[in-house]
Amino acid sequence: MSEVSERPVASPCVNICALDEQDICTGCQRSVAEIGQWGRMSNDERRGVLRRCHERATEAGLVL
């Protein structure tokens, strides 16, 4: 029996693409490097990026 492959973790892009002073996107909270590497990341790597995005958004007061 073959293993069912996992669906790719979706990009957090919300089409508000603008970088702040630290080169973090104000829309999705990913760094320039994270955005550029997203297509080559494993799902585990993508989930790590999403955790960092949530932490950045929380620190910036964008998430309660």
N, CA, C and O atoms as a CHARMM CRD file, in Angstrom:
* protein
*
  256
    1    1 MET  N      0.85300  -1.18400   0.00000 PROA 1      0.00000
    2    1 MET  CA     0.00000   0.00000   0.00000 PROA 1      0.00000
    3    1 MET  C      0.89300   1.24000   0.00000 PROA 1      0.00000
    4    1 MET  O      1.80300   1.35400   0.82100 PROA 1      0.00000
    5    2 SER  N      0.63400   2.15500  -0.91100 PROA 2      0.00000
    6    2 SER  CA     1.45000   3.35800  -1.00700 PROA 2      0.00000
    7    2 SER  C      0.93900   4.42400  -0.04800 PROA 2      0.00000
    8    2 SER  O     -0.25200   4.50100   0.25100 PROA 2      0.00000
    9    3 GLU  N      1.87000   5.23800   0.42200 PROA 3      0.00000
   10    3 GLU  CA     1.54100   6.31800   1.33700 PROA 3      0.00000
   11    3 GLU  C      0.86700   7.44500   0.56200 PROA 3      0.00000
   12    3 GLU  O      1.33400   7.84000  -0.50600 PROA 3      0.00000
   13    4 VAL  N     -0.22700   7.95400   1.10300 PROA 4      0.00000
   14    4 VAL  CA    -0.92500   9.07700   0.47200 PROA 4      0.00000
   15    4 VAL  C     -0.11400  10.33300   0.74800 PROA 4      0.00000
   16    4 VAL  O      0.21200  10.62900   1.89800 PROA 4      0.00000
   17    5 SER  N      0.21200  11.07100  -0.30800 PROA 5      0.00000
   18    5 SER  CA     1.01400  12.27700  -0.10300 PROA 5      0.00000
   19    5 SER  C      0.15600  13.41000   0.45100 PROA 5      0.00000
   20    5 SER  O     -1.02200  13.55900   0.12600 PROA 5      0.00000
   21    6 GLU  N      0.79200  14.18200   1.28400 PROA 6      0.00000
   22    6 GLU  CA     0.14800  15.30100   1.95500 PROA 6      0.00000
   23    6 GLU  C      0.00800  16.46900   0.98500 PROA 6      0.00000
   24    6 GLU  O      0.89700  16.71600   0.17000 PROA 6      0.00000
   25    7 ARG  N     -1.09500  17.17700   1.07200 PROA 7      0.00000
   26    7 ARG  CA    -1.27400  18.36500   0.23600 PROA 7      0.00000
   27    7 ARG  C     -0.29500  19.43900   0.67200 PROA 7      0.00000
   28    7 ARG  O      0.02600  19.54200   1.85600 PROA 7      0.00000
   29    8 PRO  N      0.18500  20.24400  -0.27200 PROA 8      0.00000
   30    8 PRO  CA     1.11200  21.32400   0.08900 PROA 8      0.00000
   31    8 PRO  C      0.45400  22.33200   1.02800 PROA 8      0.00000
   32    8 PRO  O     -0.71700  22.67700   0.86900 PROA 8      0.00000
   33    9 VAL  N      1.22200  22.79400   2.00000 PROA 9      0.00000
   34    9 VAL  CA     0.74400  23.84900   2.89300 PROA 9      0.00000
   35    9 VAL  C      0.60600  25.11700   2.05500 PROA 9      0.00000
   36    9 VAL  O      1.53900  25.51400   1.35700 PROA 9      0.00000
   37   10 ALA  N     -0.56000  25.74300   2.13100 PROA 10     0.00000
   38   10 ALA  CA    -0.85400  26.91300   1.31000 PROA 10     0.00000
   39   10 ALA  C     -0.05600  28.13900   1.75200 PROA 10     0.00000
   40   10 ALA  O      0.25800  28.30500   2.93100 PROA 10     0.00000
   41   11 SER  N      0.25500  28.97000   0.80200 PROA 11     0.00000
   42   11 SER  CA     0.94800  30.22300   1.06300 PROA 11     0.00000
   43   11 SER  C      0.05100  31.15300   1.88400 PROA 11     0.00000
   44   11 SER  O     -1.16100  31.19200   1.67000 PROA 11     0.00000
   45   12 PRO  N      0.64000  31.90000   2.81900 PROA 12     0.00000
   46   12 PRO  CA    -0.14900  32.85400   3.59400 PROA 12     0.00000
   47   12 PRO  C     -0.35500  34.19300   2.87500 PROA 12     0.00000
   48   12 PRO  O     -0.89200  35.13200   3.46400 PROA 12     0.00000
   49   13 CYS  N      0.06400  34.28600   1.62200 PROA 13     0.00000
   50   13 CYS  CA    -0.03800  35.53800   0.87500 PROA 13     0.00000
   51   13 CYS  C     -1.48400  36.03600   0.84300 PROA 13     0.00000
   52   13 CYS  O     -2.40800  35.27600   0.55300 PROA 13     0.00000
   53   14 VAL  N     -1.66200  37.31900   1.14400 PROA 14     0.00000
   54   14 VAL  CA    -2.98800  37.94400   1.10200 PROA 14     0.00000
   55   14 VAL  C     -3.03100  39.07800   0.07300 PROA 14     0.00000
   56   14 VAL  O     -3.92900  39.92000   0.10000 PROA 14     0.00000
   57   15 ASN  N     -2.04900  39.08600  -0.83200 PROA 15     0.00000
   58   15 ASN  CA    -1.96800  40.06900  -1.91100 PROA 15     0.00000
   59   15 ASN  C     -1.87300  41.51000  -1.41600 PROA 15     0.00000
   60   15 ASN  O     -2.35500  42.43600  -2.06800 PROA 15     0.00000
   61   16 ILE  N     -1.25400  41.68300  -0.27100 PROA 16     0.00000
   62   16 ILE  CA    -0.90100  43.01900   0.23700 PROA 16     0.00000
   63   16 ILE  C      0.61900  42.96900   0.37400 PROA 16     0.00000
   64   16 ILE  O      1.15400  42.74500   1.46000 PROA 16     0.00000
   65   17 CYS  N      1.29000  43.18000  -0.73100 PROA 17     0.00000
   66   17 CYS  CA     2.73700  42.94900  -0.80300 PROA 17     0.00000
   67   17 CYS  C      3.50000  44.25600  -0.65600 PROA 17     0.00000
   68   17 CYS  O      3.67500  45.00400  -1.61800 PROA 17     0.00000
   69   18 ALA  N      3.94800  44.51600   0.56100 PROA 18     0.00000
   70   18 ALA  CA     4.76100  45.68900   0.85900 PROA 18     0.00000
   71   18 ALA  C      5.70700  45.31200   1.98000 PROA 18     0.00000
   72   18 ALA  O      5.30500  44.66800   2.95000 PROA 18     0.00000
   73   19 LEU  N      6.95600  45.70900   1.85100 PROA 19     0.00000
   74   19 LEU  CA     7.95100  45.35400   2.85500 PROA 19     0.00000
   75   19 LEU  C      8.13900  46.49000   3.85200 PROA 19     0.00000
   76   19 LEU  O      8.12800  47.66500   3.48300 PROA 19     0.00000
   77   20 ASP  N      8.31200  46.12200   5.12700 PROA 20     0.00000
   78   20 ASP  CA     8.61200  47.12300   6.14400 PROA 20     0.00000
   79   20 ASP  C     10.12000  47.34900   6.21800 PROA 20     0.00000
   80   20 ASP  O     10.86500  46.85600   5.37100 PROA 20     0.00000
   81   21 GLU  N     10.56600  48.08100   7.21300 PROA 21     0.00000
   82   21 GLU  CA    11.98400  48.41700   7.34600 PROA 21     0.00000
   83   21 GLU  C     12.87300  47.19500   7.57000 PROA 21     0.00000
   84   21 GLU  O     14.06700  47.23700   7.27200 PROA 21     0.00000
   85   22 GLN  N     12.30400  46.10700   8.09300 PROA 22     0.00000
   86   22 GLN  CA    13.06300  44.87700   8.34100 PROA 22     0.00000
   87   22 GLN  C     12.91500  43.86600   7.20100 PROA 22     0.00000
   88   22 GLN  O     13.28400  42.70300   7.35900 PROA 22     0.00000
   89   23 ASP  N     12.37700  44.29800   6.05100 PROA 23     0.00000
   90   23 ASP  CA    12.12900  43.41400   4.90200 PROA 23     0.00000
   91   23 ASP  C     11.16600  42.28000   5.24300 PROA 23     0.00000
   92   23 ASP  O     11.33700  41.14600   4.79600 PROA 23     0.00000
   93   24 ILE  N     10.15000  42.60800   6.04200 PROA 24     0.00000
   94   24 ILE  CA     9.06400  41.68300   6.35200 PROA 24     0.00000
   95   24 ILE  C      7.83000  42.19900   5.62600 PROA 24     0.00000
   96   24 ILE  O      7.51900  43.38800   5.68500 PROA 24     0.00000
   97   25 CYS  N      7.12900  41.30100   4.94100 PROA 25     0.00000
   98   25 CYS  CA     5.91400  41.69500   4.22000 PROA 25     0.00000
   99   25 CYS  C      4.83600  42.10300   5.21400 PROA 25     0.00000
  100   25 CYS  O      4.55000  41.37200   6.16200 PROA 25     0.00000
  101   26 THR  N      4.24500  43.26200   4.99700 PROA 26     0.00000
  102   26 THR  CA     3.20800  43.74600   5.90300 PROA 26     0.00000
  103   26 THR  C      1.89600  42.97700   5.74600 PROA 26     0.00000
  104   26 THR  O      1.03400  43.03800   6.62300 PROA 26     0.00000
  105   27 GLY  N      1.74100  42.25800   4.64100 PROA 27     0.00000
  106   27 GLY  CA     0.52400  41.47500   4.43000 PROA 27     0.00000
  107   27 GLY  C      0.56800  40.10000   5.07400 PROA 27     0.00000
  108   27 GLY  O     -0.33900  39.73000   5.81800 PROA 27     0.00000
  109   28 CYS  N      1.63400  39.33300   4.78500 PROA 28     0.00000
  110   28 CYS  CA     1.69500  37.94600   5.26800 PROA 28     0.00000
  111   28 CYS  C      2.68900  37.72900   6.39700 PROA 28     0.00000
  112   28 CYS  O      2.70300  36.66000   7.00800 PROA 28     0.00000
  113   29 GLN  N      3.52300  38.72800   6.68600 PROA 29     0.00000
  114   29 GLN  CA     4.51800  38.66100   7.75900 PROA 29     0.00000
  115   29 GLN  C      5.69300  37.72000   7.46700 PROA 29     0.00000
  116   29 GLN  O      6.41000  37.32300   8.38600 PROA 29     0.00000
  117   30 ARG  N      5.89300  37.35900   6.18500 PROA 30     0.00000
  118   30 ARG  CA     7.06500  36.54900   5.82300 PROA 30     0.00000
  119   30 ARG  C      8.21800  37.47100   5.46200 PROA 30     0.00000
  120   30 ARG  O      8.01700  38.59200   4.99400 PROA 30     0.00000
  121   31 SER  N      9.44100  36.97400   5.68900 PROA 31     0.00000
  122   31 SER  CA    10.63000  37.71400   5.26800 PROA 31     0.00000
  123   31 SER  C     10.81400  37.55400   3.76200 PROA 31     0.00000
  124   31 SER  O     10.21400  36.67900   3.13700 PROA 31     0.00000
  125   32 VAL  N     11.65000  38.41000   3.19700 PROA 32     0.00000
  126   32 VAL  CA    11.94500  38.30900   1.76600 PROA 32     0.00000
  127   32 VAL  C     12.48700  36.90800   1.44300 PROA 32     0.00000
  128   32 VAL  O     12.09300  36.30400   0.44500 PROA 32     0.00000
  129   33 ALA  N     13.38100  36.40000   2.28000 PROA 33     0.00000
  130   33 ALA  CA    13.96300  35.06900   2.05300 PROA 33     0.00000
  131   33 ALA  C     12.89600  33.98800   2.12000 PROA 33     0.00000
  132   33 ALA  O     12.89400  33.07200   1.29800 PROA 33     0.00000
  133   34 GLU  N     11.98900  34.07900   3.08700 PROA 34     0.00000
  134   34 GLU  CA    10.92500  33.08000   3.22100 PROA 34     0.00000
  135   34 GLU  C     10.00500  33.08800   2.00700 PROA 34     0.00000
  136   34 GLU  O      9.58000  32.03400   1.53400 PROA 34     0.00000
  137   35 ILE  N      9.70200  34.27300   1.50800 PROA 35     0.00000
  138   35 ILE  CA     8.85000  34.37700   0.31500 PROA 35     0.00000
  139   35 ILE  C      9.55400  33.73200  -0.87800 PROA 35     0.00000
  140   35 ILE  O      8.94200  32.97100  -1.62800 PROA 35     0.00000
  141   36 GLY  N     10.82900  34.03300  -1.04800 PROA 36     0.00000
  142   36 GLY  CA    11.58100  33.51300  -2.18400 PROA 36     0.00000
  143   36 GLY  C     11.77500  32.01100  -2.14800 PROA 36     0.00000
  144   36 GLY  O     11.84200  31.37300  -3.19800 PROA 36     0.00000
  145   37 GLN  N     11.86500  31.43700  -0.96400 PROA 37     0.00000
  146   37 GLN  CA    12.12500  30.00100  -0.82100 PROA 37     0.00000
  147   37 GLN  C     10.85900  29.16100  -0.69100 PROA 37     0.00000
  148   37 GLN  O     10.94000  27.93300  -0.73400 PROA 37     0.00000
  149   38 TRP  N      9.70000  29.78000  -0.53500 PROA 38     0.00000
  150   38 TRP  CA     8.45500  29.06700  -0.23800 PROA 38     0.00000
  151   38 TRP  C      8.21100  27.88900  -1.18200 PROA 38     0.00000
  152   38 TRP  O      7.86900  26.79800  -0.72600 PROA 38     0.00000
  153   39 GLY  N      8.37800  28.08800  -2.45800 PROA 39     0.00000
  154   39 GLY  CA     8.07700  27.04400  -3.44500 PROA 39     0.00000
  155   39 GLY  C      8.97700  25.82900  -3.33800 PROA 39     0.00000
  156   39 GLY  O      8.62500  24.76400  -3.84500 PROA 39     0.00000
  157   40 ARG  N     10.12700  25.95500  -2.69600 PROA 40     0.00000
  158   40 ARG  CA    11.06900  24.84800  -2.55200 PROA 40     0.00000
  159   40 ARG  C     11.05800  24.24500  -1.14900 PROA 40     0.00000
  160   40 ARG  O     11.81800  23.31800  -0.86900 PROA 40     0.00000
  161   41 MET  N     10.20500  24.76100  -0.26900 PROA 41     0.00000
  162   41 MET  CA    10.17000  24.28600   1.11800 PROA 41     0.00000
  163   41 MET  C      9.30200  23.04200   1.26000 PROA 41     0.00000
  164   41 MET  O      8.33700  22.84000   0.52300 PROA 41     0.00000
  165   42 SER  N      9.68100  22.21500   2.23500 PROA 42     0.00000
  166   42 SER  CA     8.83800  21.07500   2.60200 PROA 42     0.00000
  167   42 SER  C      7.65800  21.60400   3.42100 PROA 42     0.00000
  168   42 SER  O      7.67500  22.75200   3.86600 PROA 42     0.00000
  169   43 ASN  N      6.64500  20.77600   3.61900 PROA 43     0.00000
  170   43 ASN  CA     5.51000  21.20200   4.43600 PROA 43     0.00000
  171   43 ASN  C      5.94100  21.51900   5.86100 PROA 43     0.00000
  172   43 ASN  O      5.41300  22.45600   6.46100 PROA 43     0.00000
  173   44 ASP  N      6.88200  20.76900   6.42000 PROA 44     0.00000
  174   44 ASP  CA     7.35700  21.06400   7.77500 PROA 44     0.00000
  175   44 ASP  C      8.03200  22.43400   7.82100 PROA 44     0.00000
  176   44 ASP  O      7.82400  23.20000   8.76200 PROA 44     0.00000
  177   45 GLU  N      8.83700  22.73900   6.80700 PROA 45     0.00000
  178   45 GLU  CA     9.47600  24.05400   6.74700 PROA 45     0.00000
  179   45 GLU  C      8.43300  25.14900   6.61600 PROA 45     0.00000
  180   45 GLU  O      8.54400  26.19600   7.25200 PROA 45     0.00000
  181   46 ARG  N      7.41800  24.91000   5.79000 PROA 46     0.00000
  182   46 ARG  CA     6.35000  25.90100   5.62200 PROA 46     0.00000
  183   46 ARG  C      5.60400  26.13500   6.92200 PROA 46     0.00000
  184   46 ARG  O      5.27600  27.27400   7.25500 PROA 46     0.00000
  185   47 ARG  N      5.33300  25.06700   7.66100 PROA 47     0.00000
  186   47 ARG  CA     4.65100  25.23100   8.94900 PROA 47     0.00000
  187   47 ARG  C      5.51400  26.04700   9.91800 PROA 47     0.00000
  188   47 ARG  O      4.98200  26.83100  10.70400 PROA 47     0.00000
  189   48 GLY  N      6.83100  25.87200   9.87000 PROA 48     0.00000
  190   48 GLY  CA     7.73300  26.67800  10.69800 PROA 48     0.00000
  191   48 GLY  C      7.64900  28.14500  10.33400 PROA 48     0.00000
  192   48 GLY  O      7.64300  29.00800  11.21100 PROA 48     0.00000
  193   49 VAL  N      7.58400  28.43300   9.03500 PROA 49     0.00000
  194   49 VAL  CA     7.44200  29.81900   8.57700 PROA 49     0.00000
  195   49 VAL  C      6.11700  30.39100   9.07400 PROA 49     0.00000
  196   49 VAL  O      6.06800  31.52900   9.54000 PROA 49     0.00000
  197   50 LEU  N      5.04600  29.61000   8.97600 PROA 50     0.00000
  198   50 LEU  CA     3.74500  30.09700   9.43300 PROA 50     0.00000
  199   50 LEU  C      3.75900  30.39600  10.92700 PROA 50     0.00000
  200   50 LEU  O      3.13300  31.36200  11.36500 PROA 50     0.00000
  201   51 ARG  N      4.46100  29.58400  11.71900 PROA 51     0.00000
  202   51 ARG  CA     4.58800  29.86000  13.15400 PROA 51     0.00000
  203   51 ARG  C      5.32100  31.18300  13.37700 PROA 51     0.00000
  204   51 ARG  O      4.91400  31.99000  14.21200 PROA 51     0.00000
  205   52 ARG  N      6.40500  31.40100  12.62600 PROA 52     0.00000
  206   52 ARG  CA     7.14700  32.66100  12.75700 PROA 52     0.00000
  207   52 ARG  C      6.29200  33.84900  12.31400 PROA 52     0.00000
  208   52 ARG  O      6.34900  34.91500  12.92700 PROA 52     0.00000
  209   53 CYS  N      5.50900  33.67300  11.26400 PROA 53     0.00000
  210   53 CYS  CA     4.61900  34.75000  10.80100 PROA 53     0.00000
  211   53 CYS  C      3.63200  35.12100  11.90100 PROA 53     0.00000
  212   53 CYS  O      3.38500  36.30100  12.14800 PROA 53     0.00000
  213   54 HSD  N      3.07300  34.11300  12.55700 PROA 54     0.00000
  214   54 HSD  CA     2.11700  34.36700  13.64200 PROA 54     0.00000
  215   54 HSD  C      2.80900  35.09500  14.79200 PROA 54     0.00000
  216   54 HSD  O      2.24700  36.02500  15.37100 PROA 54     0.00000
  217   55 GLU  N      4.03200  34.66900  15.12200 PROA 55     0.00000
  218   55 GLU  CA     4.78200  35.34000  16.19000 PROA 55     0.00000
  219   55 GLU  C      5.05100  36.79600  15.82500 PROA 55     0.00000
  220   55 GLU  O      4.90800  37.68100  16.66800 PROA 55     0.00000
  221   56 ARG  N      5.43900  37.05100  14.58100 PROA 56     0.00000
  222   56 ARG  CA     5.71100  38.43600  14.13600 PROA 56     0.00000
  223   56 ARG  C      4.43500  39.27600  14.21100 PROA 56     0.00000
  224   56 ARG  O      4.45800  40.41800  14.67100 PROA 56     0.00000
  225   57 ALA  N      3.32700  38.69800  13.75600 PROA 57     0.00000
  226   57 ALA  CA     2.05400  39.42900  13.76600 PROA 57     0.00000
  227   57 ALA  C      1.62400  39.72700  15.19800 PROA 57     0.00000
  228   57 ALA  O      1.10800  40.80800  15.48300 PROA 57     0.00000
  229   58 THR  N      1.83400  38.77700  16.08900 PROA 58     0.00000
  230   58 THR  CA     1.48000  38.98300  17.50000 PROA 58     0.00000
  231   58 THR  C      2.33700  40.08300  18.10000 PROA 58     0.00000
  232   58 THR  O      1.82100  40.96500  18.78700 PROA 58     0.00000
  233   59 GLU  N      3.65500  40.04200  17.84800 PROA 59     0.00000
  234   59 GLU  CA     4.56900  41.05500  18.37000 PROA 59     0.00000
  235   59 GLU  C      4.23100  42.44800  17.83900 PROA 59     0.00000
  236   59 GLU  O      4.42200  43.44600  18.53400 PROA 59     0.00000
  237   60 ALA  N      3.73000  42.51100  16.60400 PROA 60     0.00000
  238   60 ALA  CA     3.39200  43.79300  15.97800 PROA 60     0.00000
  239   60 ALA  C      2.01200  44.28400  16.40000 PROA 60     0.00000
  240   60 ALA  O      1.59600  45.37700  16.01600 PROA 60     0.00000
  241   61 GLY  N      1.29300  43.47200  17.19700 PROA 61     0.00000
  242   61 GLY  CA    -0.04100  43.86300  17.65100 PROA 61     0.00000
  243   61 GLY  C     -1.11400  43.64600  16.60900 PROA 61     0.00000
  244   61 GLY  O     -2.20000  44.21800  16.70600 PROA 61     0.00000
  245   62 LEU  N     -0.82300  42.82500  15.60900 PROA 62     0.00000
  246   62 LEU  CA    -1.79700  42.56400  14.55500 PROA 62     0.00000
  247   62 LEU  C     -2.73000  41.41500  14.88500 PROA 62     0.00000
  248   62 LEU  O     -3.76800  41.24000  14.24700 PROA 62     0.00000
  249   63 VAL  N     -2.34600  40.62000  15.90600 PROA 63     0.00000
  250   63 VAL  CA    -3.14300  39.47600  16.34000 PROA 63     0.00000
  251   63 VAL  C     -3.31000  39.58200  17.84500 PROA 63     0.00000
  252   63 VAL  O     -2.35300  39.87900  18.56000 PROA 63     0.00000
  253   64 LEU  N     -4.50100  39.34500  18.31900 PROA 64     0.00000
  254   64 LEU  CA    -4.75300  39.41600  19.77200 PROA 64     0.00000
  255   64 LEU  C     -4.28300  38.16400  20.47200 PROA 64     0.00000
  256   64 LEU  O     -4.41600  38.05200  21.69100 PROA 64     0.00000
